Amino acid sequence: MTTPFFDLSDDHRELRSWLHEFAAGVIRPAASEWDEREEFPWPVVEEAAKAGIYSMDFFATQSFDETGLGIPVSMEELFWGDAGIGLAIVGTALAAAGVAANGTPEQVGEWVPEMFGEPGDLRLGAFCSSEPDAGSDVGAMRTRARYDEATDEWVLDGTKTWATNGGLADVHVVTAVVDPDLRTRGQASFVVPPGTKGLSQGQKFTKHGIRASHTAEVVLADVRVPGRCLLGGKEKLDERLARAKNGAGAKGNASMATFERTRPAVAAQAVGIARAAYEYALEYAKQREQFGRPIIDNQAIAFALADMKTSIDAARLLVWRASWMAQQGRSFEAAEGSMSKLFAGEAAVRVTEQAMQILGGNGFTRDYPVERMARDAKIYTIFEGTSEIQRLVIARTISGSQIR
Ligand SMILES: Cc1cc2nc3c(=O)[nH]c(=O)nc-3n(C[C@H](O)[C@H](O)[C@H](O)COP(=O)(O)OP(=O)(O)OC[C@H]3O[C@@H](n4cnc5c(N)ncnc54)[C@H](O)[C@@H]3O)c2cc1C
């Protein structure tokens, strides 16, 4: 196959222009309102469902794209429109990726459609891994899952935090400890079906950015789910635990498997925000005059824009490479997925900040969108693994040492 990253196919171009039209016509005009309201933008997600974007079929088609570029191209375009609304549209897909990463084909077929619903009857999914004392340190997870043989049920107890769509979702994917002695190797993922007793929303967070996306604690108090809700099934779990107890190498843990699949996709979201801010600043710099000439005629401004454009294109190439490698089943010998997330997240923060600077006083107000974009960009150095954790993963991978 030819190298796909330098030139998009006609299909990808068509996908990009369709999503761009939706982002420009529906998402962008609603961005400021939902940022201010700080609520889940149901009417916009409903429009996305009607257009066929908020749907299992859309995300499945893009995920199975053999080049790996369907997801990053889609993410970049939607988040170019707005990151808060973008996350409201794709948050369910991140939870569905948790099911796809660890579940059987039957489990994917049962739960993923339940997560999306359909136009007029929207449903949501949430992926709940982080806990108050287990953020970067996934091994510190305390939520317990105990198997009740008599009823063939799993009983979940604990508190999850920072869950996108948490409490609002119909289907929650929850990671929990089944064997505390095995740390990350003793963890598993469970589906908590709609309406399950004992699952409730805790605090809803008020945030610096991506404010249209709902983020909350999820409390699990004696939550009983059927045995079939253990992703991957009990037989596979028992085999995995036995291997871990015998000291055999484990193939990572439930949360890490999910993060590996989602990191380049999340990085592509950061590229979308950065590009939006860059494009806005470029046009502004051509229009705004000071000292009798457009401010872009100053090398200081033009060079900033040159740096912004270079960072965005470099970030996109890293994202596309990692997505392509993942789809080809290549091994990530230099943690290329983490590299894409690290670089794109930091580029988005830098580029949006430069865009504010180019807009001067206007950049500092909520009358212009770059202020919101700068607030939104910051999350990309924090969630799905902070920048420090990405550096740790890359450093360990390239050195072969357990860098601390
Ligand atoms: C808006 C939002 C949405 C989110 N959505 C979800 C979601 O849907 N599901 C979910 O499960 N989680 C979600 N998260 C959680 C997110 O993934 C965590 O916030 C993130 O992993 C960091 O964990 P923490 O906040 O506990 O920070 P901490 O782990 O406490 O880190 C604090 C600081 O210490 C640094 N640090 C920690 N350990 C090391 C180390 N070994 N070396 C160097 N530096 C280190 C970190 O980089 C960071 O700078 C979300 C978070 C936010 C804010």
The ligand as a Gaussian input file, in Angstrom:
#p B3LYP/6-31G(d) Opt

LIG

0 1
 C      -12.203000      17.317000      31.748000
 C      -11.673000      15.961000      32.085000
 C      -12.247000      14.846000      31.487000
 C      -11.775000      13.580000      31.831000
 N      -12.396000      12.471000      31.305000
 C      -12.089000      11.241000      31.806000
 C      -12.859000      10.099000      31.462000
 O      -13.802000      10.180000      30.663000
 N      -12.569000       8.925000      32.055000
 C      -11.541000       8.785000      32.934000
 O      -11.320000       7.690000      33.434000
 N      -10.764000       9.854000      33.274000
 C      -11.027000      11.065000      32.736000
 N      -10.273000      12.165000      33.093000
 C       -9.174000      11.991000      34.048000
 C       -7.789000      12.276000      33.483000
 O       -7.390000      11.244000      32.642000
 C       -6.862000      12.511000      34.681000
 O       -7.166000      13.789000      35.192000
 C       -5.399000      12.436000      34.300000
 O       -5.040000      11.109000      34.004000
 C       -4.478000      12.952000      35.408000
 O       -4.785000      12.399000      36.650000
 P       -4.958000      13.361000      37.918000
 O       -5.892000      14.425000      37.541000
 O       -5.303000      12.517000      39.085000
 O       -3.539000      14.017000      38.123000
 P       -2.310000      13.412000      38.970000
 O       -2.052000      12.010000      38.529000
 O       -2.522000      13.667000      40.404000
 O       -1.103000      14.294000      38.445000
 C       -0.831000      15.592000      38.968000
 C        0.465000      16.099000      38.350000
 O        1.560000      15.231000      38.721000
 C        2.199000      14.745000      37.558000
 N        2.686000      13.378000      37.786000
 C        1.990000      12.342000      38.337000
 N        2.775000      11.235000      38.353000
 C        3.951000      11.589000      37.778000
 C        5.169000      10.897000      37.496000
 N        5.318000       9.588000      37.776000
 N        6.169000      11.579000      36.917000
 C        6.033000      12.886000      36.615000
 N        4.922000      13.596000      36.856000
 C        3.889000      12.952000      37.427000
 C        1.137000      14.801000      36.460000
 O        1.709000      14.816000      35.178000
 C        0.434000      16.093000      36.819000
 O        1.146000      17.176000      36.317000
 C      -10.694000      13.437000      32.737000
 C      -10.119000      14.575000      33.309000
 C      -10.607000      15.818000      33.017000
 C       -9.996000      17.003000      33.694000

